[in-house]
Amino acid sequence: MKTIELKDDWFVRVPDHFGFWEMSKYRFDPITALLVGGAVIGAVGELQEGRAAEAEASASQKISNYNAAVMEQESNTAIEKAKFDMHRSQDEGQRQIGSLIASLGASGAQLGTGAPQRILEEQIAQNELDKLLIGYEGMNKAARAESQATEYRMQGQLAKMRGENAKTASYFGAGSSLLQGFGSAALYSKKGE
């Protein structure tokens, strides 16, 4: 037996004595040649279609991964912005408390008792609530961006799987085309004998 490589990783084994003269014993009239040629062209078309689907899926996965990276960056930016805004809100709140204490002191109100103390405590609580709300909104925005990034990654994985499945299906389609073509050629050859 000798091995003939048809293309990369595609081999056919034929007997050593199977040469030109042995092949010429088989009937290859124009119709049979057209049937076999059509089968080969169909098989090549199936394989090309599978490769194209795989390439398209690969590109789609790369785009999805890029979009996911953008969303992850947006999530990180939202967290950093929330931290910055919380710090700024805390500074502004401290300035407001300082102004309130100065105003109450200038009016002669007794700090630490009664109504002035309640006003001061309410302002401190309001400032803390504002700061926490800023943090909550930032974390919520970051979580939405992370969720979107996960969705993009899943879409990319799904595209890759679709491409792999299309490539595998193209092998079966190519095999089917070859079998149908060779079967038709064999039937035609038998009828002609």
CYANA upper distance limits for C-alpha pairs under 8 A (distance plus 0.5 A):
  1 MET  CA     13 ARG  CA      6.79
  1 MET  CA     14 VAL  CA      5.98
  1 MET  CA     15 PRO  CA      4.72
  1 MET  CA     16 ASP  CA      5.38
  2 LYS  CA     13 ARG  CA      6.11
  2 LYS  CA     14 VAL  CA      6.03
  2 LYS  CA     15 PRO  CA      6.54
  2 LYS  CA     16 ASP  CA      6.06
  3 THR  CA     11 PHE  CA      6.92
  3 THR  CA     12 VAL  CA      6.12
  3 THR  CA     13 ARG  CA      4.95
  3 THR  CA     14 VAL  CA      6.94
  4 ILE  CA     11 PHE  CA      6.10
  4 ILE  CA     12 VAL  CA      5.74
  4 ILE  CA     13 ARG  CA      6.79
  4 ILE  CA     14 VAL  CA      8.18
  5 GLU  CA      9 ASP  CA      7.89
  5 GLU  CA     10 TRP  CA      6.33
  5 GLU  CA     11 PHE  CA      4.92
  5 GLU  CA     12 VAL  CA      6.94
  6 LEU  CA     10 TRP  CA      6.00
  6 LEU  CA     11 PHE  CA      6.25
  6 LEU  CA     12 VAL  CA      7.69
  7 LYS  CA     11 PHE  CA      7.86
 14 VAL  CA     18 PHE  CA      7.02
 17 HIS  CA     22 GLU  CA      8.26
 18 PHE  CA     22 GLU  CA      6.08
 18 PHE  CA     23 MET  CA      7.44
 19 GLY  CA     23 MET  CA      6.73
 20 PHE  CA     24 SER  CA      6.63
 21 TRP  CA     25 LYS  CA      7.23
 22 GLU  CA     26 TYR  CA      8.10
 27 ARG  CA     32 THR  CA      8.46
 27 ARG  CA    189 SER  CA      7.25
 28 PHE  CA     32 THR  CA      6.12
 28 PHE  CA     33 ALA  CA      6.43
 29 ASP  CA     33 ALA  CA      6.68
 30 PRO  CA     34 LEU  CA      6.57
 31 ILE  CA     35 LEU  CA      6.67
 31 ILE  CA    185 ALA  CA      8.41
 32 THR  CA     36 VAL  CA      6.65
 32 THR  CA    185 ALA  CA      5.56
 32 THR  CA    186 ALA  CA      8.42
 32 THR  CA    188 TYR  CA      7.40
 32 THR  CA    189 SER  CA      7.42
 33 ALA  CA     37 GLY  CA      6.33
 33 ALA  CA    185 ALA  CA      8.36
 34 LEU  CA     38 GLY  CA      6.33
 35 LEU  CA     39 ALA  CA      6.71
 35 LEU  CA    181 GLY  CA      6.10
 35 LEU  CA    182 PHE  CA      7.66
 35 LEU  CA    184 SER  CA      7.33
 35 LEU  CA    185 ALA  CA      6.11
 36 VAL  CA     40 VAL  CA      6.74
 36 VAL  CA    178 LEU  CA      8.30
 36 VAL  CA    181 GLY  CA      6.04
 36 VAL  CA    182 PHE  CA      6.32
 36 VAL  CA    185 ALA  CA      6.88
 37 GLY  CA     41 ILE  CA      6.58
 38 GLY  CA     42 GLY  CA      6.45
 38 GLY  CA    181 GLY  CA      7.31
 39 ALA  CA     43 ALA  CA      6.60
 39 ALA  CA    177 SER  CA      5.87
 39 ALA  CA    178 LEU  CA      5.35
 39 ALA  CA    179 LEU  CA      8.25
 39 ALA  CA    180 GLN  CA      7.60
 39 ALA  CA    181 GLY  CA      4.95
 39 ALA  CA    182 PHE  CA      7.46
 40 VAL  CA     44 VAL  CA      6.63
 40 VAL  CA    177 SER  CA      7.98
 40 VAL  CA    178 LEU  CA      6.66
 40 VAL  CA    181 GLY  CA      8.33
 41 ILE  CA     45 GLY  CA      6.57
 42 GLY  CA     46 GLU  CA      6.72
 42 GLY  CA    174 ALA  CA      7.29
 42 GLY  CA    177 SER  CA      6.35
 42 GLY  CA    178 LEU  CA      8.04
 43 ALA  CA     47 LEU  CA      6.79
 43 ALA  CA    173 GLY  CA      7.46
 43 ALA  CA    174 ALA  CA      4.32
 43 ALA  CA    175 GLY  CA      7.21
 43 ALA  CA    176 SER  CA      8.36
 43 ALA  CA    177 SER  CA      5.96
 43 ALA  CA    178 LEU  CA      6.61
 44 VAL  CA     48 GLN  CA      6.64
 44 VAL  CA    174 ALA  CA      7.25
 45 GLY  CA     49 GLU  CA      6.58
 45 GLY  CA    174 ALA  CA      8.22
 46 GLU  CA     50 GLY  CA      6.78
 46 GLU  CA    170 SER  CA      5.56
 46 GLU  CA    171 TYR  CA      7.72
 46 GLU  CA    173 GLY  CA      6.45
 46 GLU  CA    174 ALA  CA      5.76
 47 LEU  CA     51 ARG  CA      6.77
 47 LEU  CA    167 LYS  CA      7.87
 47 LEU  CA    170 SER  CA      5.70
 47 LEU  CA    171 TYR  CA      6.77
 47 LEU  CA    173 GLY  CA      8.45
 47 LEU  CA    174 ALA  CA      6.80
 48 GLN  CA     52 ALA  CA      6.57
 48 GLN  CA    170 SER  CA      8.49
 49 GLU  CA     53 ALA  CA      6.66
 49 GLU  CA    167 LYS  CA      8.28
 49 GLU  CA    170 SER  CA      7.34
 50 GLY  CA     54 GLU  CA      6.66
 50 GLY  CA    163 GLY  CA      8.16
 50 GLY  CA    166 ALA  CA      5.84
 50 GLY  CA    167 LYS  CA      4.52
 50 GLY  CA    168 THR  CA      7.78
 50 GLY  CA    169 ALA  CA      7.71
 50 GLY  CA    170 SER  CA      5.41
 50 GLY  CA    171 TYR  CA      8.27
 51 ARG  CA     55 ALA  CA      6.64
 51 ARG  CA    167 LYS  CA      6.48
 52 ALA  CA     56 GLU  CA      6.60
 53 ALA  CA     57 ALA  CA      6.59
 53 ALA  CA    163 GLY  CA      5.83
 53 ALA  CA    166 ALA  CA      6.70
 53 ALA  CA    167 LYS  CA      7.39
 54 GLU  CA     58 SER  CA      6.61
 54 GLU  CA    160 LYS  CA      7.88
 54 GLU  CA    162 ARG  CA      8.25
 54 GLU  CA    163 GLY  CA      4.51
 54 GLU  CA    164 GLU  CA      6.49
 54 GLU  CA    166 ALA  CA      7.33
 54 GLU  CA    167 LYS  CA      6.63
 55 ALA  CA     59 ALA  CA      6.75
 55 ALA  CA    163 GLY  CA      7.83
 56 GLU  CA     60 SER  CA      6.65
 56 GLU  CA    163 GLY  CA      7.80
 57 ALA  CA     61 GLN  CA      6.57
 57 ALA  CA    159 ALA  CA      5.48
 57 ALA  CA    160 LYS  CA      5.69
 57 ALA  CA    161 MET  CA      8.48
 57 ALA  CA    162 ARG  CA      7.36
 57 ALA  CA    163 GLY  CA      5.46
 58 SER  CA     62 LYS  CA      6.78
 58 SER  CA    159 ALA  CA      7.74
 58 SER  CA    160 LYS  CA      6.38
 58 SER  CA    163 GLY  CA      7.77
 59 ALA  CA     63 ILE  CA      6.77
 60 SER  CA     64 SER  CA      6.66
 60 SER  CA    156 GLY  CA      6.88
 60 SER  CA    159 ALA  CA      6.87
 60 SER  CA    160 LYS  CA      8.35
 61 GLN  CA     65 ASN  CA      6.57
 61 GLN  CA    153 ARG  CA      8.35
 61 GLN  CA    155 GLN  CA      7.79
 61 GLN  CA    156 GLY  CA      4.36
 61 GLN  CA    157 GLN  CA      7.00
 61 GLN  CA    159 ALA  CA      6.44
 61 GLN  CA    160 LYS  CA      6.67
 62 LYS  CA     66 TYR  CA      6.63
 62 LYS  CA    156 GLY  CA      7.55
 63 ILE  CA     67 ASN  CA      6.68
 63 ILE  CA    156 GLY  CA      8.16
 64 SER  CA     68 ALA  CA      6.60
 64 SER  CA    152 TYR  CA      5.55
 64 SER  CA    153 ARG  CA      6.48
 64 SER  CA    155 GLN  CA      7.06
 64 SER  CA    156 GLY  CA      5.56
 65 ASN  CA     69 ALA  CA      6.70
 65 ASN  CA    152 TYR  CA      7.04
 65 ASN  CA    153 ARG  CA      6.13
 65 ASN  CA    156 GLY  CA      6.94
 66 TYR  CA     70 VAL  CA      6.78
 67 ASN  CA     71 MET  CA      6.75
 67 ASN  CA    149 ALA  CA      7.48
 67 ASN  CA    152 TYR  CA      6.97
 68 ALA  CA     72 GLU  CA      6.66
 68 ALA  CA    148 GLN  CA      7.62
 68 ALA  CA    149 ALA  CA      4.47
 68 ALA  CA    150 THR  CA      7.25
 68 ALA  CA    151 GLU  CA      8.30
 68 ALA  CA    152 TYR  CA      5.78
 68 ALA  CA    153 ARG  CA      6.53
 69 ALA  CA     73 GLN  CA      6.69
 69 ALA  CA    149 ALA  CA      7.33
 70 VAL  CA     74 GLU  CA      6.69
 70 VAL  CA    149 ALA  CA      8.26
 71 MET  CA     75 SER  CA      6.64
 71 MET  CA    145 ALA  CA      5.71
 71 MET  CA    146 GLU  CA      6.92
 71 MET  CA    148 GLN  CA      7.11
 71 MET  CA    149 ALA  CA      5.68
 72 GLU  CA     76 ASN  CA      6.82
 72 GLU  CA    145 ALA  CA      6.92
 72 GLU  CA    146 GLU  CA      6.22
 72 GLU  CA    149 ALA  CA      6.53
 73 GLN  CA     77 THR  CA      6.60
 74 GLU  CA     78 ALA  CA      6.57
 74 GLU  CA    142 ALA  CA      7.63
 74 GLU  CA    145 ALA  CA      6.88
 75 SER  CA     79 ILE  CA      6.86
 75 SER  CA    141 LYS  CA      7.50
 75 SER  CA    142 ALA  CA      4.52
 75 SER  CA    143 ALA  CA      7.37
 75 SER  CA    144 ARG  CA      8.28
 75 SER  CA    145 ALA  CA      5.65
 75 SER  CA    146 GLU  CA      6.53
 76 ASN  CA     80 GLU  CA      6.77
 76 ASN  CA    142 ALA  CA      7.27
 77 THR  CA     81 LYS  CA      6.47
 77 THR  CA    142 ALA  CA      8.41
 78 ALA  CA     82 ALA  CA      6.53
 78 ALA  CA    138 GLY  CA      6.00
 78 ALA  CA    139 MET  CA      7.64
 78 ALA  CA    141 LYS  CA      6.87
 78 ALA  CA    142 ALA  CA      5.90
 79 ILE  CA     83 LYS  CA      6.79
 79 ILE  CA    138 GLY  CA      6.21
 79 ILE  CA    139 MET  CA      6.57
 79 ILE  CA    142 ALA  CA      6.65
 80 GLU  CA     84 PHE  CA      6.72
 81 LYS  CA     85 ASP  CA      6.49
 81 LYS  CA    138 GLY  CA      7.70
 82 ALA  CA     86 MET  CA      6.43
 82 ALA  CA    134 ILE  CA      6.70
 82 ALA  CA    135 GLY  CA      5.83
 82 ALA  CA    137 GLU  CA      8.12
 82 ALA  CA    138 GLY  CA      5.27
 82 ALA  CA    139 MET  CA      7.85
 83 LYS  CA     87 HIS  CA      6.71
 83 LYS  CA    135 GLY  CA      7.32
 84 PHE  CA     88 ARG  CA      6.67
 85 ASP  CA     89 SER  CA      6.44
 85 ASP  CA    131 LYS  CA      8.43
 85 ASP  CA    134 ILE  CA      7.34
 85 ASP  CA    135 GLY  CA      8.49
 86 MET  CA     90 GLN  CA      6.60
 86 MET  CA    131 LYS  CA      5.56
 86 MET  CA    132 LEU  CA      7.90
 86 MET  CA    134 ILE  CA      6.55
 86 MET  CA    135 GLY  CA      6.81
 87 HIS  CA     91 ASP  CA      6.76
 87 HIS  CA    131 LYS  CA      8.33
 88 ARG  CA     92 GLU  CA      6.65
 89 SER  CA     93 GLY  CA      6.46
 89 SER  CA    127 ASN  CA      7.98
 89 SER  CA    130 ASP  CA      7.78
 89 SER  CA    131 LYS  CA      6.28
 90 GLN  CA     94 GLN  CA      6.69
 90 GLN  CA    127 ASN  CA      7.51
 90 GLN  CA    128 GLU  CA      7.97
 90 GLN  CA    131 LYS  CA      6.92
 91 ASP  CA     95 ARG  CA      6.83
 92 GLU  CA     96 GLN  CA      6.72
 93 GLY  CA     97 ILE  CA      6.67
 93 GLY  CA    124 ILE  CA      7.94
 93 GLY  CA    127 ASN  CA      5.82
 94 GLN  CA     98 GLY  CA      6.60
 95 ARG  CA     99 SER  CA      6.66
 96 GLN  CA    100 LEU  CA      6.54
 97 ILE  CA    101 ILE  CA      6.58
 97 ILE  CA    120 LEU  CA      7.63
 97 ILE  CA    123 GLN  CA      7.51
 97 ILE  CA    124 ILE  CA      7.57
 98 GLY  CA    102 ALA  CA      6.65
 99 SER  CA    103 SER  CA      6.56
100 LEU  CA    104 LEU  CA      6.54
100 LEU  CA    120 LEU  CA      7.83
101 ILE  CA    105 GLY  CA      6.42
101 ILE  CA    111 LEU  CA      8.32
101 ILE  CA    120 LEU  CA      8.11
102 ALA  CA    106 ALA  CA      6.50
103 SER  CA    107 SER  CA      6.72
104 LEU  CA    108 GLY  CA      6.99
104 LEU  CA    109 ALA  CA      5.90
104 LEU  CA    110 GLN  CA      8.30
104 LEU  CA    111 LEU  CA      7.89
104 LEU  CA    116 PRO  CA      7.54
105 GLY  CA    109 ALA  CA      6.20
105 GLY  CA    110 GLN  CA      7.76
105 GLY  CA    111 LEU  CA      7.75
109 ALA  CA    116 PRO  CA      7.17
110 GLN  CA    116 PRO  CA      7.39
111 LEU  CA    116 PRO  CA      6.32
111 LEU  CA    117 GLN  CA      6.39
112 GLY  CA    116 PRO  CA      7.48
112 GLY  CA    117 GLN  CA      5.36
113 THR  CA    117 GLN  CA      5.61
113 THR  CA    118 ARG  CA      8.35
114 GLY  CA    118 ARG  CA      6.99
115 ALA  CA    119 ILE  CA      6.65
116 PRO  CA    120 LEU  CA      6.68
117 GLN  CA    121 GLU  CA      6.62
118 ARG  CA    122 GLU  CA      6.53
119 ILE  CA    123 GLN  CA      6.73
120 LEU  CA    124 ILE  CA      6.76
121 GLU  CA    125 ALA  CA      6.62
122 GLU  CA    126 GLN  CA      6.53
123 GLN  CA    127 ASN  CA      6.61
124 ILE  CA    128 GLU  CA      6.76
125 ALA  CA    129 LEU  CA      6.60
126 GLN  CA    130 ASP  CA      6.64
127 ASN  CA    131 LYS  CA      6.76
128 GLU  CA    132 LEU  CA      6.68
129 LEU  CA    133 LEU  CA      6.55
130 ASP  CA    134 ILE  CA      6.79
131 LYS  CA    135 GLY  CA      6.94
132 LEU  CA    136 TYR  CA      6.59
133 LEU  CA    137 GLU  CA      6.60
134 ILE  CA    138 GLY  CA      6.69
135 GLY  CA    139 MET  CA      6.61
136 TYR  CA    140 ASN  CA      6.49
137 GLU  CA    141 LYS  CA      6.66
138 GLY  CA    142 ALA  CA      6.66
139 MET  CA    143 ALA  CA      6.56
140 ASN  CA    144 ARG  CA      6.78
141 LYS  CA    145 ALA  CA      6.80
142 ALA  CA    146 GLU  CA      6.67
143 ALA  CA    147 SER  CA      6.57
144 ARG  CA    148 GLN  CA      6.69
145 ALA  CA    149 ALA  CA      6.65
146 GLU  CA    150 THR  CA      6.72
147 SER  CA    151 GLU  CA      6.78
148 GLN  CA    152 TYR  CA      6.72
149 ALA  CA    153 ARG  CA      6.78
150 THR  CA    154 MET  CA      6.70
151 GLU  CA    155 GLN  CA      6.68
152 TYR  CA    156 GLY  CA      6.72
153 ARG  CA    157 GLN  CA      6.78
154 MET  CA    158 LEU  CA      6.61
155 GLN  CA    159 ALA  CA      6.62
156 GLY  CA    160 LYS  CA      6.73
157 GLN  CA    161 MET  CA      6.75
158 LEU  CA    162 ARG  CA      6.68
159 ALA  CA    163 GLY  CA      6.72
160 LYS  CA    164 GLU  CA      6.74
161 MET  CA    165 ASN  CA      6.57
162 ARG  CA    166 ALA  CA      6.58
163 GLY  CA    167 LYS  CA      6.64
164 GLU  CA    168 THR  CA      6.70
165 ASN  CA    169 ALA  CA      6.52
166 ALA  CA    170 SER  CA      6.58
167 LYS  CA    171 TYR  CA      7.20
168 THR  CA    172 PHE  CA      7.25
169 ALA  CA    173 GLY  CA      6.57
170 SER  CA    174 ALA  CA      6.41
171 TYR  CA    175 GLY  CA      6.63
172 PHE  CA    176 SER  CA      6.54
173 GLY  CA    177 SER  CA      6.61
174 ALA  CA    178 LEU  CA      6.70
175 GLY  CA    179 LEU  CA      6.59
176 SER  CA    180 GLN  CA      6.52
177 SER  CA    181 GLY  CA      6.49
178 LEU  CA    182 PHE  CA      6.43
179 LEU  CA    183 GLY  CA      6.25
180 GLN  CA    184 SER  CA      6.51
181 GLY  CA    185 ALA  CA      6.62
182 PHE  CA    186 ALA  CA      6.49
183 GLY  CA    187 LEU  CA      6.64
184 SER  CA    188 TYR  CA      6.57
185 ALA  CA    189 SER  CA      6.52
186 ALA  CA    190 LYS  CA      6.63
187 LEU  CA    191 LYS  CA      6.75
188 TYR  CA    192 GLY  CA      6.80
189 SER  CA    193 GLU  CA      7.07
